[in-house]
Amino acid sequence: MASNKELGFEGLLEGGHPGSYYQGGDASEGAGGAESLPLSSTERDRATTMSGNALHGVDQGDVGVFFRDSVRRIDYILAYEAGLQDDQKWKQKRAEKRQIFEQALKDKYSVDMEQELESNDGKTSFVKVHVPFPTLCKWAEALLMRMPLQIDNKETHTTLERALECCCCGNVPCDSRMEPVPNEYTALFTRQQAHKFHNYSKPNIFFTPAQRSRIAYEILSKARYGESDHSTKDHDEESRAHEKTKIGVERLLGNKSYVAAYPLHAGEFDLGEPSAEEDNSRALLYRHWGYWWDNWYRFQPLDHIRNYYGEKIAIYFAWLGYYTQVLIPPAIVGLIIFIIGCIIAYSGENNAGQQVCNLKDLTKSSPRCINNSTGAVGILCRDVLMCPLCDSGCDYWLLSSACTYSKATLIFDNPATVFFAAFMALWATFFLEFWKRQQNEIAYDWDLTNFEEEEERPRPRFEAKIRRLRPNPVTGIEEPYQSEPTYYSKITVALSTLAFFVLLVLAILVAIIMYRLVVAQAFYRSDFSLAGIATTVTASLIQVICIMVLSKVYEFMAVRLTEWELHRTQTEHEDSFTFKMFLFQFCNYYGSIFYIAFFKGNFAGYPSDYGTIGKFRLDECGAGGCLIELTIQLAIIMVGKQALNNFMEIVLPRIQVWLAKRDNTDRAPNRWESDYDLNPLPDHGLFSEYLEMILQYGFVTLFVTAFPLAPLFALLNNVIEIRLDANKLLTQTRRPYAARAEDIGIWYGILDALSTFAVITNGLVIALTSGFIPRLVYETTVEDKYSIYGEYLGSNRTVQGYALYSISATSPEVF
């Protein structure tokens, strides 16, 4: 991983003044008052000279991302439709807004633009935006961007990379095949000392594509599309406040003046045979990162991802890759625990499952059943008759019919799983602590330390919709302000909506329980031997469908509620949305699992006093206990959800792109048209990817006692997930705005809470749901033990006879 060392200006830049650009800036003009620094004539002349350096430092595969002069690079695309279905009035208003906006970009922000009125679909027009190099430098200074001063030739490797190099004699087979990004010493960029920064004389490569798109987005977010002259007497105070909110491309996208705004991909992602002279950065990333078959076992080129997509997306893939790596130990241990469970369940007679199965072989003629002295049959030398499973229409059943069920239970309910629960508790702690260290290393290497404190600004949508202004208590600059009563009233409404949907989830859970009761009774009346398993499987499948549908409905509501709350900063906005979605999804996905683990069977009652809901007996555990049902529920929801999500990530984006392209003419589309046909990144970015992985982490940790194979399935899924996400970004998604982030945000706190909660849930599963504690009590406290043949076994420490010991006797008269 490339390392960017932060250096002070003392001695390196000889007294630069990185903070001078804040003086005299207006709150609405640029970032930190960048607009107040006009370009000098020297800078404009230098821009013309430097732009003529014929594609110096630019990949030859990038020729489709330039203006018609093949010199000026396209930094952003604005797309709009002619509005054939709109009335003339709305069409004219939107055209006026675009005209004012684009004129402001030219006059106030020194941005170059070029129109493309023709397209394959015949209705979409495009505006190509280019930010000249001097303007890039001005905004880099305003945005406190750190740029490289010099290259550090020292190689840096992580602990894992050093260990692999040691084992493989320097030839690491899983290392990325892309050329490493060199380490750099960085400092705050200042135009007064610009000539001392590395590659400043090469404007086409001085700023990375991610930095160029970030600066372009900042400019587009600050440009106005309303009247800028508020000094006229015709405007009252309210009109001036309203005009001041007409700012930024996001609001123009909201009112459909533009239909899309995006930076361009570097070129085509698949150029056929590798060629160092023709490959662009997108094609290189696709070949060495997004192409699954050749790269599934390799490390990710995180520095290249950062340079292309920005830090926020790169941090997600860094976390996902690290999480996948650390899943290897629990996956191996969990597989070993599963094999041990199979050996325990299917070997010998010294377990409860085998004792139940041996009841099938008992007959009156069995030699071990006959008393040698009297010739009488042993009193326990027969199968055990069990109580009916329903009140009417059900017959008595034999305990031996639960043979398969009892054996399967022992695969997951044995002493080895208790060890695995302790192992996973330690693993979760180490995972979080080591990730915290890895995260801090990334923040240092990528100049992200204290990013949120230094660069957090109000959201453009917040500035656009809040008309009330007040001076910032720190800077003194007027900023939009939402009163506390208004803010907290909105939060109250949002939490009430969340509570309603949580109650709706609980209502669906009750409906699933009722389904279990009704279907189980029908299966039992038909004398179906696998009635318990069949009921659990069908109920789990219905639960998965309900989860998916309800998730989509609630996500729609959560998006609208969070936007309505109007949080001031992007961090507050994302934290609010994440809290709503995760709390709901936690109840949605884990509700049925908690019911099976801790409630099912505890209120079923006993013969002559069964618990009921109406005329139906409460759900109770099968002969093997509730743990095997918990295992089935976990396996179906976890594996089924992962398979469905992966299928949707592969198929759905390709269908959407195909539908967007199917009306195109035979003419080959331009780069901006091809990117326009791709899917936009969702408004909340990688939230759905994070949520999917955090829910998976919950399955891996919360109930791992019941499903030791969960880490293995998570590992296999994540190996595919990394490449699927990469492939989707590179081939099916428009290139997103290169956002920055210091860390994974609120998700770390959620992971920490899940890890702590997992210790409690696994302990309760062992104590309340599994048979480990009752078997341990039987082995250590019961003195007189008998085999299934009625033979006295003495007081030895064994589980022989436990199957019969665990059954209570009752009189048939109660039925």
N, C-alpha and C positions, 0 to 999 in steps of 0.2 A: 504494500500500500504506500502510495506516495505521501510524503510528509511535508507539510507547509510550516516551517518554523516562523513564528511571529517575532519580528525584530523591531526594536524601537528605532526612531529616526535619528537619535543622537549618535553621531559618528558614521551613520550609514547614509543619511540624507542631508546631513549638515544643516540641521535647523529648519526643516520643512514645517509648514503650518497646516496640518490636516484639518483643523477645526474652523478655519477662517471662513468657509463657505456658508456658515449658518447666519451670518450677519445680514440683517435686512430682508430676510425671506418672508414671504407671505404663506399662511397655513395652507392655502389652496393651490399654491404655485409650486409644482415640482416636489422633489423630495428634499426636505431641509433647505428650501430656498434655492434650488439649483437653477431655476429659471432666471434668477436675478443676476446670473453670470453670463453675459452674452458672449458669443464667439467672436474673437478678434479677427481682423482681416488676415493676420499671419496664420491663424489656425485654419481659416477657410482655404487659404492658398495651399497650406500643407495637406489638407484633406484631399484636394484635387490631385496634388502630386503623388501622395501615398496611395490613393485608390487606383492609380495607373500601374502599380506594380503588378504585372500580369499574373493574377491568381497565385502570387507567391505564398507558399505555405498552405494553400488550399487544396484538398484532395481533388484529383481530376474527375472523380465521380460526382462532384458537386456542381457541374456546369448547369444543371436545371434550376438552381436556386439563386439566380442573378437577374438583375434588370436586363432590359434589351441591349444595353451597352456591354453586357458580359463583364462588368467591372464592379458595380455596386451590388452588394449581397442583400438578399431579401431576409429581413429579420423578423417580420411578422406579416400575416395575411389577414385582411378584413374582407369578409364575404357578405354580400347582400343580394336579395332577390328583387326582381322588378315589381313585385306586388300585383300580379295580374288579377288576383282575387280580391284585392282591397279596393275600396272606393277611391276616387281621385283625391279627396281631401286628405285621407291618411297617407296616401302615397306621396303627396306633396310635402306634408309635415315631416315625414321620415327623410325625404330627400334634403329638406332644409337642415335638419339636424346633422345629417352626414356632411353637408357642405360646410357648415360652421365648424364642426369637429375637425375636419381635414384641413381647413384653412388655419385653425389654431395650431395644429401639428406643424404646419409649414412655417408660419410666422413666428410663433413663440418658442417652438421647441427645435427648430432647424432640422426637421425630419423630411427626407425625400420620399415622394410617393409616385406611383405609376399605376394607371388604370388598365384593367383588362376587362373589356365589356362583353367579349364573346366567350362562350363556354359550350361544352358538349351538350348540356341539358337545355340550352337556349334561354334560361331564365336567371341564372346566377352570374353576377359580376364580381370582380375581385379588385381589391386595392392592395398593391404591394408596398410595404413600408420598409424603408432603409434608414438606419440611424448612422449618420456619418461618424467617422472615427473621433473627431474633436468632441462631438456631442456624447459619444460613449465615454470619453475621458472625463468630461464634465460631470456626468451622472455617476460614474464610478466613484468619483470624489465625494459627491453628495450622499451616496448610499453607503459610505464607509467600507467600500470594497477593498480587500487586501489582494495585492498583486505581487507577482514574484520579482524579487530583486536579483537573485542569482540562483544557480543550480547547485544543489548539494549532492555531490557524487557518492556520498556514503550510502550503502545499501541498508535498508531497514526491513526486517521480517518479523512476523508475529511468532509467538512461541511455538504454535503448531507448525508453521512453515519451517522453522529451524529444526524441529524434531524430525519432520519428514525428510529434510535435506540430509540430516545425519544418517537416517535409516537407508536412504536411497542413494547415498554417495553423491549428493548434489543434483541428481536427476530426478526431480519430483514428478511422478507420472500424472498427478491430479492438478498440477499447476496450470494456470491459464496460459494459452498460447499467444495472447496478445502482448505486444511490447509493453514493458512496465512504464508508467508515467514517472518521469524523474522527480526526485525530491526537490523542494524549492524553499528558499528563505523568502518570507513574505513580509510586507509592511503595508500600512494604510496608504492607498494611492493618493498622490497629490500632484497636480499639474505643474506646480512650481519646480518639482524635482522629477518630472516624468521621464527625462532622458536617462535616469539612473536605473530604471526598471528594465528587467530582462525582456527582450523582444519588443521593446517599445517602437523600434524602427521598422517592425514588421506588423503593420496594423491588421492584416488579415488573420493573424494567428495570436495577436496579443491577448485578445479576449476569447474565451472559449465559447462555443455555441450556446451553452447554458447561460453564461454571463450576458451575452448579447440579447438573448430572449428575455432575460430578467429585466434588463435596462429598458428594452422596448416596451415590456408590459407596464413598467412603472410610468413611463411617459404616457402611454395610452390610458392609464388609470387616472392621470392628473389633468389631461386636456379637457377643456370645457366644450360643450355644444350649445350652451345658452348664451344670451347676450352678456357681454362682459362689462359694459358701461353701466354702473349703478349710480352714477352721479346725477342723472337726469331727475328733474323734479317730478316727472310723471310717475316714477316708481315709488310706491310706499314701502314701508319697512318689510311687510310680509312678502311683497313681490320680490324685493331684493334678496330676502332669505331663500325664497323658492328658486330664483334664478341661480343662486350660488350652489344649489344642490344638483344642477344640471352639469354633471362632471363624470367623466370616465367611460371607458368602453363597456364596462359591465352593465351599466344602466342602459346603454344603447342596445346591448344584446337583450336586455329584459324587455324593452319596448319594441323589439323586432326591427329597429333601424338597421342593425346588422344581424345576420343569422349565425355567424361564426367568426371567431378570432383565434388564430393559432400561429405558432412558429412553424416553419417548414421542416420536414425531415431532410436529412443531408442528401438523399438520393434514393435510388431503388435499393431494396434490401437484398435482393437475390440477383447477383450479376454473373451467375454461372461459375466458371472455373476461377479460383483465386488468382488475383493479379495485383501485385503491390502498387502498380502504377494507376490502376483504375478504381480500386476499392475506395469507397467513402466510409465515414465513421459508422453510418447505419449498417452498411453491408458487413463491416468488420465485426460489429457487435452481434449481428445476426449469425454470422458464421462461427464465432467463438463464444457466444453466450446464449443466443436464442434458439439455436438449432439443437434440439434435444438429444438426438442420437449420438452425436460426437462429443457432447459436453456435459452429460448428466453427472459425471464423476469428477469434474474439474472445479477448481475454485473460480469464483466470479471475478471479472475484471472491474472491481468496484470504482477505481479511479476513472476509468473510461466511462462508466455509467454516470458518474458524477459530472464529468465534463460534458456529457451529452444531454442528460435529463435533469441535472441539478441535485442538490444535496438531499432534499426531502425524499425523493424516490430512491436514491442510492442508499440512504439509511434504512429504508424498508427492506431492500434486498440484502443489506449487510446483516440486519437482524434475522431475517428469514434464513439466510445461509448459516449463521451461527447457531440458531435454534435447531436446524436440521443436523448440523454436525454433532451437537451435544445429545441428540436423540439416539445416537449409535450405541452408547453404553446401556441405557435402559432397554433398548430394543433387543440387544443380545441377551441381557439378563432376563428380560421378560420371556423370551423364547425358551431359555433354559428352564425357567420356572414352569412354563407350559409343558415342556417335555417331562419334567419331574412329576407334574400333576397327572399326566397320562400314565406314567409308570406306576404311580401310587394307585390310580383308579382301576387299572386293568391287570394287575399282578397280585397274586396271593389272595388269601381269604381274610387277612387281618385289616380289613377296612369295612366301613358300614355299607358301602355300595355293593361290594362283593357278597356280603352277608345277605343282603336283600335278594341278589340274583341267585344265591344258593338255595333259596326257598323253593325255586322251581323244581329242583332235583329231589325234593323230599317225598318219599312214598312210604307206605307202611311196610314195604318189603325191603327198604334200605337197611343194610346190615347195621349201620351205626344207630338206627332208630330202635332196634329191638333190645330189650333188657335180657342179658344172657341168662340170668337166674330165673326170671319169671316168664319170659317170652312176651311181655307186654310192650306195647308201643309207647315211646316217650311222650310225655304230655305236650312238649313243644315241638315234637317231630311232625309238624304239618305246616302248611302255608298259613299266613296270618290273614284273617278276615277283617277288612277295614270298613268303617262306617260309610254309608251312602254320601255322595258328594252333593246331593240336592234333596229337598224335602219330599218331593213327589216324583215318581217316574224313574228314580235311580235305584239301582240294586247295590248290594254289598259288592266290594271289589277286593281282589287279592293283592297283598303287599308286593308279591313277586312281580306284578305287572309294571311296577315302577323301577324295574332293574336298570334300563337304559338311562332313565332320568337320574337315578341315584349315582350311577357311575360318572355321568357327565358332570354332576355337581362336584364330585371329588377332584376333577381336573383343576377346578378353580378354587375349591374350598379345602385347602390343606395347609400344613404348617409353613410350606415354602412361600405361600402368598403373604403370610404375615411378615416374613423377612423382606419381601419385595416392597411392601407398603413402607417399611422403615427406610429402605434404600431409596425409594422415590421421594420421600420427604427430604432426605439429605440432598438428592440430586436437584430438586427444585430450588433449594437454598443456594447451592453452588452455582447453578445456572444463572440465577438472578445476579449474584454477586460478581461473577466473572463477566456477565454481559455489561454490568455497570462499568467495569474496568474497560472493556472493549469499546463501549460507547464513549467514554471519556477520551480514549486514544483517537477515535474517529473525529471527535469534536476538535481535538488539538491539531490533528493532521490536516483537517479541512477548514481550519480557521472558523470554527463554529462556537467557540467558547464565549459565553455571555451574549450570544446572538440575540436572544429574545429580549433581554434587558436593554440592549443598545439600539435595536432596529425595529422594535414593535411599533406599528403605526395603526391608526384607525382603519377599519375596513372601508373600501370604497362604497359599498352598499349602505353602511352606517352613515357615512358622510352625505350620501345622496338623499337619504330619507329623513334624517333628523334635521329639523329646521332651527331648533333652539340652540343658541351658541353661548359659550361662556369661556373666559380665559383659562388656559391650562395653568394650574397652580405652580408648575415647575418652569415652563418655558414662557408663559405669559401670552402665548399665541391663542387666538380664538379657535375653539374646536367645537364640533357638534356635541351636545350633551343631552342625555335622557334622564329625566328626574327619577329618583329612587322609588317613589310610589308607583309610577308607571311601570318601571322595570320589574318590581316585585309582584305587581298584579299580573303581569304577563307570565312570570315564573310560576305563580300559583295556578293559573289556567293550564300551563303546560304540565305541571305535576299532576293536576287533577285528570288530565287526559291520559297521562301515563298510568295512573292508578286504575282508570277505567279499563285500559287494555290489559293490564295485569290481571284484573278480576275476570276479564273475558278469557284469558288463558286458563285461569283456574276453573272457569265454567266448562271449557272444552275438556279439561282434565277430568272433571266429574263425569262428563258425557262419555269419555273413553272408559272410565271405571264402570259405568252402567253397561256399556257395550261388553266389557269383560264378563260382567255377571250374567247377562242374558245369553251370550254366545257360549260361555262355559257350561251353563245349565243345559243348553241344547246338545253340546258335544257329549256331556256326561250321560244324557238320556240315550244317546245313540251308541253307547258303549265304545266310544272312540278311545283307543289306548293312549294316544298322544294329545289328549284334550287340552292339558295345561300348556304345552308348547305351542300348539296351534292357536290357542287363544292369545298367547303372548305375541306371537309373530304377526298375526293379523291386526291386533291392536297397535303394535309398533308401527306397522306400515301406514295405518290410518293416522297415527300421531305424526309421522314424518310429513305426510301431505298437509295436515293442518298447520304444522309448523311453517312450512314453506309459504303457504297462502297467507297466513296471518302476518308473517314477517314482511311480505311485500306491502300489505295494507298499512301496517304500522310504520314502516319506513317512509311511506308517502306522507303520513301524518307528522312524523318526527321532523322531516325536512321542512314542511310548511311551518310548524310550530317554532323551530329554531330560527328560521328566517324572520318570523313575526316578532320574536323576542328582541331582535336587533342588538346583538352583542357588539361591543365597541371594537375589540380586536379579534383577529383570526384565531388566536389561541383560545379565547373565551368561547368563541363560536364553536370551534371543533370540540372543546371539552364538554360543552352543553349537549351537543348532538351525540357525542360518544356515550355520555352518561345515560341519556334516554334510551339509546339503541341497545346498549349492553345490558342494562337492567331488565329491559323487556325480553331480550333474547335469552338471557340467563333463565328467566322464568319459563320462557317458551320451550327451550331445549331441555332443560334439566328438571322441569316440574314432574313429569311422569317417572323419571329416574329416582327422584327423591321419594315419590310415593311408594314405589316398589321396594326401595331400600329400607325405609324406616316406618312405613304405615301399613302396607299390605300384610294381612294375616294377624296383626296385633289386636284387631278389634273383631275378629271372626267369631269369637266365643267358643262354645263347646256343646256337645250333644245335650239336648234339652234346654239350652239357652244360647242359641246362635244369634249373632248380631245380624240385623236385616235392614235393608232400605226398601220400604214398601213390602212387597211379597218376595223379594229376592234376598238370598243370603249374601252377606258381605264376602268380598273376594278373600280367598285364603291361599296360602302357599301350597305347592304340590308336595309330593312325598319327599322330594329331594331338597325342599326348602326354597326360600325366595332368592337365594343367591344366583342360581342358574337362570332364573327369569330376569334378574338384573343384568346378568351377562348378555343374554339375548337382546335385551332392550338396548344396552350400550352398543353392541356390535351392529345392530341394524341402523340405529340413528347415526352413529359415528361413520361407519363405512358407507352406508347409503347416502348420507349427506355429502361426503367427500366425493364419491363416484358421481353423484348428480351434479355437483358444482364443477368438477373437472369436465364433465360432458358439456355443460352449458358454456364453459369458458372456451371449449374447442369449437363447438358447433354454432352457438348463437352469434358471436361476433362475425363469423364468416358469412352467415346468412344475411345479416344486416348490411355488410359491405356489398354483397352480391346484389341485394335489392337496390342499393344506392347506385350501383354501376349499370344495371341492366337496361336503362333507357339511354345510355350513352351512344354516340355515333361511332362509326368505324375509325374516326380520327383518333390518334393516340393522344390521351389527355396530357396536359402540362403537369408539372410537379404540384402546383397549388390545387389543381383540379383533382388529382389523384389523392392528395391528402384530405381534401374536402369530403370526398366519398368515404373516408374512414370514420370510425366511431369516435366521438369526443370522449375524453376522460370524464368520468362522473364529477358532478359538482363537489363532492366530498373526497375527491382524489382516490387514495388507496384505502379508504375506510373499510370497504367491504372485504378487501384482502386481509387487512388487520383483524377484522372481526372474525373472519373464517378461521384464522390461525389461533386467535385467543380462545374461541370456543373449542377448538381442537385441543388446546393446552388444558382446558378444563376437563375434557374427557380423559386425557392422559394422566392427570394428577388426582382429580377429585374421587374417582371410583376405580383406581387402578387395581385395587385388591380384587375386584370382581372380574376384571378383564386385563390380565397381564400382557396380552398381545396388543394392547392399545398403542404403546410406543412404537412397536414394529409397523403397524398400519400407518401411524402418523409419519414415520420415517419414509416409508415407500411413497406415501402421498406427497410429501414435501419435496422429495427428489424430483418428482414430476411437476409439482406446483411451481417451483422456481423457474423451470424452463417454459412452462405454459404461460406464466405471467410475463416473462421476458419476451416470448414469441408474440403474445397478444399486444404488448406495448409497441414492438417493432414493426409488426405486419398489419395489425387490425385497428390501431388506435392513432389518432392524431397526436402529433408531438405536443405534450403539455407545456404550459408555462413552467420554467425552471424555478420552482419555489425552494426556499431554504428552510431548514429546520435544525435545531440543536440536538434533538434526540427523538425518541419515539413517542414522546409526550405522555399523555394520561394513561396510555396503555401499560407503561411500566408499573404504575400504581395498581392497575387492575391485575396484572400478573402477580404482583406481590400479595394482593388480597386473596387471589385464588390459591396461591401456594400455602398461605397460612390456613385457609379454610380447608384445604385438602388434608392436612394433618388431622383435623377434627372429623371430617367425613369418613376417612379410611379407618380411623379408630372406632367410630360408631358402626361401620359395616362389619368390622371384625367382632365387635362386642354384641351387636343386636341382630345382624342378618346372617352371618356365617355360622357354621356349626363348630367352629374351632374351640370356643370357650366351653360349650356343653361337653364336647369330647374330652377336653382336657380335665374337666371336673370329674367325668366318669372314670378316666384313667387313674386319677390321683386320689379319689375319695371313696369310690364304690369298692367294697372288699369282696363280696361274693358275686362272682361272674359266671354266666352260663353261656354255652354256645347255642347256635340255632338248633342243635340237635337235643338240647336239654341237658347236655353234659356239664358237670361242675368244673370250672376252669381254675378255681382257686382265687387268690387275691393278687395275681401277677399284674404288672402295669401293662395292659394291652387294651385295644379297642374291641377285642372279640366280645360279642354279645351286646355291643352298643346299639345295633339296629333295633333289637327288641326292647332294650332298656329305655329307649327314647320314645316308645309308644305307650300311651295311656290306655287302660282298659275301661270299658263301659258296658252296661247291660243292654241287650237288644230291645228290652221293653220300652226304652225311650223313643223308639221309632214305631 
